[in-house]
Amino acid sequence: MNMSLEIARLFVNSIPACVIPMYSTVIFLGEDKRLWNKILFLSFIFGVVTWLTYELTPAWHIIRIPLNILSFFVIFKFPLRISWLQTTKYFFVSFILFLLIPEMIFIQILAIYGILMSQVIVSPALMALLIPFYIAGIPFAYATGKLRAPVLSFFANAKEKLKLPQFRTFFISTVLMFGLIVVLYIQFEEDVNFIGPKTILIRIAFSLLIILAVFILNISVSLTEKTTITATQNVISENLTALLNSIRGQRHDFVNHIQVITSLTQMKKYSDLDQYLSLLSSEISQLNDVLKVDNPFISALLNAKLLLADTKGIKFDIDINTSLSSLSTKALDITRVLGNLIDNAIEVVEQQKTGEKWIKVTIGETGPLLSFSVENPGNLSDETQKNIFTPGFTTKGEDHSGLGLYICQQLAKKLHGTIDYVLGPSSSVKFSLLIPKG
């Protein structure tokens, strides 16, 4: 083929189809202008790659689209040193808003005249007709700037939710579905049996499927967020209710204690008075330990578990040696982990037939880390130690999902920390959550 024709094809394929849409994308996303030159240069490189894939023989055209998508991620991610999610953001925005829309309009016009998109690609003259459609994306990017916030919010939420394994699986499935629809759509555009005005409805259906894939993902983000918030509010509500009930109970008990002390004093039963004050002092010491926690969520949790352990005849010791006032939003995830560990300890201790029933919660510092540990009498079999954080593994019977410690492990990772256990010398088990301070 004529060299000048090939150069013309390369130019019109790279500039209109890749560089201009990406220029519109960085405008829409409000990217730092210092990155524009680099992004536009990489867009041109991507255009060269897409041009080269059109040179593949027809037998290899089935891999052309997946190859182009893969090359997009490689070309933009590594030179720009951005995350896969950030690269996905560039891909979705450029494809849906500024690549799919102008091409869709242009392809409908071509369909009326029975011209395939593959015929346009090999013809610089026809390809040049696309340039005004792509250029129209630039003012469109400025005009739709109000949509920037929800788009950025969508990807920001996705970044947080991708830390959850269940959402990560759904996200990957949706992206793969999106990619499959894109491949089917573009293969459809190159099929000579599907040209003409009647195919417009089919093209619109493909476009709606692509939009639906993104919409489903967005709905999933929102539902996951709402579910998490609702679950957190329920936990907080339960713990705060238990705390308020405890305060009411303490106020009632205070009057009773005064009456007993007065009565023992008047009857001069000083030995009984000494014993009574000793027991009362131990109880007050426990409550003081809870009150030392300067985080309302963790304080409410410990108070609720203290009351629960007391009703089951379990001695519940709390040792707090640090401030938790700077935890802010981390306190919600810490509460979930700590609550799960204490509930597990209560179940284990409650089932013991002999021996002293006790649980010790320790909150302190280990160098630059905050430490939350829950210790109780017991032991772990070799099988349990091997599978303890495996999802679905449980020693509690069919009524339990076996997800408690696995979820704790995932929450620990979210907090940039670790969770592990040690077996004590006196047949005890201690689980510890370590997270960075601040």
C-alpha positions in Angstrom: 0.0 0.0 0.0 1.2 3.6 -0.7 3.3 4.9 2.2 1.8 8.3 2.1 -1.7 6.7 2.4 -0.5 4.7 5.4 0.8 7.8 7.1 -2.4 9.6 6.5 -4.4 6.7 8.0 -2.1 6.7 11.0 -2.6 10.4 11.5 -6.4 10.5 11.2 -6.7 7.3 13.3 -4.6 8.6 16.2 -5.5 12.3 16.4 -9.4 12.2 16.0 -10.1 8.7 17.6 -7.7 8.8 20.5 -6.0 12.2 21.2 -9.1 14.5 20.9 -11.4 12.2 23.1 -8.7 12.0 25.7 -8.2 15.8 25.6 -12.0 16.1 26.3 -11.6 13.5 29.1 -8.9 15.4 31.0 -11.0 18.6 30.6 -14.1 16.8 32.0 -12.2 15.3 34.9 -10.4 18.5 35.8 -7.0 16.8 35.6 -3.8 18.8 36.4 -2.8 20.7 33.3 0.8 19.7 33.9 -0.2 16.1 33.0 -1.9 17.1 29.7 1.1 16.9 27.4 2.0 13.5 28.7 -1.5 12.2 28.5 -2.0 13.5 25.0 1.3 12.0 23.9 0.3 8.6 25.4 -3.0 9.0 23.5 -1.1 9.3 20.3 0.9 6.1 21.1 -2.4 4.3 21.8 -3.7 5.5 18.4 -0.6 4.0 16.7 -1.3 0.7 18.5 -4.9 0.6 17.4 -3.8 1.4 13.8 -1.4 -1.5 13.9 -4.1 -3.9 15.1 -6.2 -3.1 12.1 -3.3 -4.6 10.0 -4.0 -8.0 11.6 -5.4 -10.6 9.2 -9.2 -11.1 9.4 -8.6 -14.4 11.3 -7.0 -12.5 14.1 -9.6 -9.7 14.3 -11.4 -11.5 17.2 -8.5 -10.5 19.5 -8.2 -7.0 18.2 -10.5 -5.3 20.6 -9.3 -7.1 23.8 -5.7 -6.3 22.6 -6.6 -2.6 22.2 -8.2 -2.5 25.7 -5.2 -4.2 27.3 -2.8 -1.8 25.5 -4.8 1.2 26.8 -4.3 0.1 30.4 -0.6 -0.7 29.9 0.1 2.6 27.9 -1.5 4.8 30.5 -1.0 3.1 33.8 2.8 2.6 33.9 4.1 5.8 32.4 1.7 7.9 34.4 2.3 5.8 37.6 -1.4 5.7 38.4 -3.5 2.9 39.9 -5.5 0.4 37.9 -8.7 2.1 39.1 -7.5 5.5 37.9 -6.7 4.0 34.5 -10.2 2.4 34.5 -11.6 5.9 35.1 -9.8 7.3 32.1 -11.0 4.3 30.0 -14.7 4.5 31.0 -15.0 8.3 30.7 -13.1 8.5 27.3 -15.0 5.6 25.9 -18.5 6.3 27.1 -18.7 10.0 27.0 -16.3 11.1 24.3 -15.6 8.1 22.1 -18.8 6.1 22.0 -21.2 9.0 21.6 -19.6 10.7 18.6 -18.9 7.4 16.9 -22.5 6.3 17.6 -23.9 9.3 15.7 -21.4 8.9 12.9 -22.1 5.1 12.6 -25.9 5.7 12.3 -25.2 8.0 9.4 -23.0 5.4 7.8 -25.6 2.7 8.3 -28.1 4.6 6.2 -25.6 4.5 3.3 -24.6 0.9 4.0 -21.0 1.7 4.9 -19.1 -0.4 7.5 -16.9 1.2 10.2 -14.1 -1.1 9.1 -14.3 0.6 5.7 -14.0 4.0 7.3 -10.8 3.0 9.2 -8.9 2.1 6.0 -10.0 5.3 4.2 -8.3 8.6 5.4 -11.0 10.6 3.6 -13.9 8.9 5.4 -12.0 8.9 8.7 -11.5 12.7 8.4 -15.3 13.1 8.4 -15.2 11.9 12.0 -13.0 14.7 13.1 -15.8 17.3 13.6 -17.8 14.7 15.7 -14.8 14.2 18.0 -14.0 17.9 18.2 -17.6 18.5 19.4 -16.6 16.5 22.5 -14.5 19.4 23.7 -17.3 21.9 24.3 -19.4 19.0 25.5 -16.7 18.3 28.1 -17.0 21.9 29.3 -20.8 21.9 29.2 -21.1 18.7 31.2 -18.6 19.8 33.9 -21.4 19.5 36.5 -21.3 15.8 36.1 -17.7 15.7 37.2 -18.5 15.4 41.0 -20.8 12.3 40.8 -18.3 10.6 38.4 -15.4 11.2 40.7 -17.5 10.3 43.7 -18.4 7.0 41.9 -14.8 6.0 41.5 -13.8 7.2 45.0 -16.6 5.0 46.4 -15.4 2.2 44.2 -11.9 2.5 45.6 -13.1 2.1 49.1 -15.6 -0.7 48.3 -12.9 -2.6 46.3 -11.3 -3.4 49.7 -14.4 -5.6 50.4 -14.0 -9.0 48.7 -17.7 -9.4 47.8 -17.8 -6.0 46.1 -14.4 -6.7 44.4 -15.8 -9.8 42.8 -18.9 -8.0 41.6 -16.8 -5.1 40.2 -14.6 -7.4 38.2 -17.6 -9.3 36.9 -19.2 -6.1 35.8 -16.1 -4.8 34.1 -15.8 -8.1 32.2 -19.4 -7.9 31.2 -18.8 -4.3 30.0 -15.7 -5.5 28.0 -17.7 -8.4 26.4 -20.5 -6.0 25.3 -17.9 -3.7 23.8 -16.3 -6.5 21.9 -19.7 -7.8 20.6 -20.7 -4.3 19.6 -17.6 -3.5 17.6 -17.6 -7.0 15.9 -21.2 -6.2 15.0 -20.2 -2.9 13.4 -17.8 -4.9 11.1 -20.3 -7.5 10.0 -21.5 -6.8 6.4 -24.7 -8.6 7.1 -25.8 -6.0 9.6 -25.8 -2.7 7.7 -28.6 -0.4 6.7 -31.2 1.7 8.5 -32.9 -1.3 10.3 -29.8 -1.9 12.4 -30.1 1.4 14.3 -32.4 -0.2 17.0 -29.8 -3.0 17.4 -27.0 -0.5 17.8 -29.0 1.5 20.4 -29.7 -1.8 22.3 -25.9 -2.5 22.4 -25.3 1.1 23.7 -28.0 0.7 26.3 -26.4 -2.6 27.5 -23.1 -0.7 27.9 -24.8 2.0 29.9 -26.6 -0.6 31.9 -23.4 -2.3 32.9 -22.1 0.9 34.4 -25.4 1.7 36.0 -25.5 -1.7 37.7 -22.0 -1.1 39.1 -23.0 2.4 40.4 -26.1 1.0 42.0 -24.0 -1.7 43.7 -21.7 0.9 45.1 -24.6 2.8 46.6 -26.3 -0.3 48.0 -23.1 -1.5 49.5 -22.5 1.9 51.1 -26.1 2.1 52.5 -25.9 -1.5 53.8 -22.6 -0.7 55.6 -23.9 2.5 57.1 -27.1 0.8 58.2 -25.2 -2.1 59.9 -22.9 0.4 61.6 -25.8 2.5 62.8 -27.4 -0.7 64.2 -24.3 -1.6 66.1 -23.9 1.9 67.5 -27.5 2.1 68.5 -27.4 -1.3 70.3 -24.2 -0.3 72.2 -25.4 3.1 73.1 -28.7 1.7 74.3 -26.9 -0.8 76.5 -24.7 2.1 77.9 -27.7 4.2 78.8 -29.4 1.3 80.4 -26.3 0.6 82.4 -26.1 4.2 83.6 -29.8 4.0 84.7 -29.0 0.8 86.5 -26.0 2.2 88.2 -28.0 5.2 89.5 -30.6 2.8 90.9 -27.8 0.6 92.5 -26.1 3.7 94.0 -29.1 4.3 96.2 -29.2 0.6 97.3 -25.5 0.6 98.0 -25.8 3.7 100.3 -28.6 2.1 102.1 -26.7 -1.2 102.7 -23.6 0.7 103.9 -25.6 2.8 106.2 -27.4 -0.2 107.6 -24.1 -2.2 108.2 -22.5 0.9 109.9 -25.5 1.4 112.2 -25.4 -2.3 113.2 -21.6 -2.0 113.6 -21.0 -5.0 111.4 -17.6 -3.7 110.3 -16.2 -7.0 109.0 -19.3 -7.4 106.7 -19.0 -3.8 105.8 -15.3 -4.3 104.8 -16.2 -7.3 102.7 -19.1 -5.4 101.0 -16.9 -2.4 100.3 -14.2 -4.6 98.8 -16.7 -6.2 96.4 -18.2 -2.8 95.5 -14.7 -1.4 94.9 -13.9 -4.2 92.4 -17.1 -3.5 90.5 -16.5 0.3 90.5 -12.9 -0.4 89.2 -14.3 -2.3 86.2 -16.7 0.6 85.4 -13.9 3.1 85.8 -11.9 1.2 83.2 -14.8 1.5 80.8 -15.1 5.2 81.5 -11.4 5.7 80.7 -12.1 4.9 77.1 -12.3 8.3 75.4 -14.1 7.0 72.4 -17.9 6.7 72.7 -18.3 3.8 70.3 -15.7 1.6 71.9 -16.8 2.7 75.4 -20.4 1.7 74.6 -19.3 -1.7 73.2 -17.2 -2.5 76.2 -20.0 -1.6 78.6 -22.5 -3.7 76.7 -20.1 -6.7 76.7 -19.3 -6.2 80.4 -23.0 -6.5 81.2 -23.4 -9.5 79.0 -20.5 -11.3 80.6 -21.8 -10.5 84.0 -25.1 -12.1 83.3 -23.3 -15.3 82.2 -21.1 -15.4 85.3 -17.9 -14.5 83.4 -15.3 -12.3 85.0 -14.6 -9.5 82.5 -11.4 -7.5 83.1 -10.6 -4.4 81.1 -7.1 -2.8 81.0 -6.8 0.5 79.1 -3.5 2.3 78.9 -3.9 4.7 76.0 -6.1 7.4 74.5 -8.5 6.5 71.6 -9.8 10.0 71.0 -7.9 10.3 67.6 -9.4 7.2 66.0 -12.3 9.2 64.3 -13.9 6.9 61.7 -11.6 4.0 62.4 -13.5 3.4 65.6 -16.4 1.9 63.7 -14.3 -0.8 62.1 -12.4 -1.4 65.4 -15.7 -1.8 67.2 -16.8 -4.5 64.7 -13.5 -6.4 65.2 -13.4 -6.0 68.9 -17.1 -6.9 69.3 -16.6 -10.1 67.2 -13.5 -11.2 69.2 -15.3 -10.6 72.6 -18.4 -12.5 71.4 -16.2 -15.4 70.3 -14.5 -15.4 73.7 -17.8 -15.3 75.6 -19.1 -18.3 73.6 -15.9 -20.3 74.3 -15.8 -19.5 78.0 -19.6 -20.1 78.4 -19.2 -23.6 77.1 -16.5 -24.5 79.6 -17.6 -27.1 82.2 -14.7 -26.6 84.7 -12.2 -23.9 85.6 -12.5 -20.2 86.1 -14.5 -18.3 83.6 -12.7 -15.0 82.6 -12.0 -12.7 79.7 -9.4 -10.0 79.6 -9.6 -7.0 77.2 -6.4 -5.0 76.9 -6.1 -1.7 75.0 -2.6 -0.1 74.8 0.3 0.8 72.6 3.1 -1.3 71.0 5.6 1.2 69.7 4.0 3.1 66.8 0.9 0.8 66.9 -2.3 0.6 68.8 -3.0 -2.8 70.3 -6.5 -4.3 71.0 -6.3 -7.8 72.5 -8.9 -10.2 73.8 -7.7 -13.2 75.9 -9.7 -16.1 77.4 -9.0 -19.6 78.7 -9.0 -22.3 76.0 -7.0 -23.9 73.3 -7.0 -24.3 69.5 -6.6 -27.6 67.7 -4.0 -27.9 64.9 -6.8 -27.9 62.3 -8.4 -24.8 63.8 -5.0 -23.0 63.8 -4.5 -23.9 60.2 -8.0 -22.7 59.0 -8.9 -20.1 61.6 -9.1 -17.2 59.1 -10.5 -19.2 56.2 -14.0 -18.1 55.2 -16.6 -20.7 56.0 -14.5 -22.6 58.5 -16.2 -22.9 61.9 -16.1 -25.2 65.0 -19.5 -23.9 66.3 -21.9 -26.0 64.2 -24.1 -25.4 61.2 -25.8 -22.3 62.7 -22.6 -20.3 62.3 -21.4 -19.0 58.9 -17.6 -19.2 59.7 -17.1 -15.7 58.4 -16.5 -13.8 61.7 -12.7 -14.0 61.9 -12.4 -13.7 58.1 -14.3 -10.4 58.2 -12.1 -9.3 61.1 -9.0 -10.0 59.0 -10.4 -8.0 56.1 -11.3 -5.1 58.4 -7.7 -5.3 59.8 -6.3 -4.9 56.3 -8.7 -2.0 55.7 -7.2 -0.4 58.8 -3.7 -1.0 57.5 -3.1 -3.4 60.4 -3.0 -7.0 61.3 -4.9 -9.5 63.4 -3.3 -12.6 64.9 -3.4 -14.9 67.9 -1.0 -16.5 70.4 -1.5 -19.5 72.7 -0.6 -18.7 76.3 1.4 -21.0 78.6 -1.6 -21.5 80.9 -4.1 -22.8 78.3 -5.3 -19.4 77.1 -5.8 -17.9 73.7 -5.2 -14.2 72.9 -6.3 -12.5 69.7 -4.7 -9.1 69.0 -5.5 -6.4 66.5 -2.6 -4.1 65.7 -3.1 -0.9 63.7 -1.1 2.3 63.1 -1.8 5.2 65.5 -3.8 8.2 64.2 
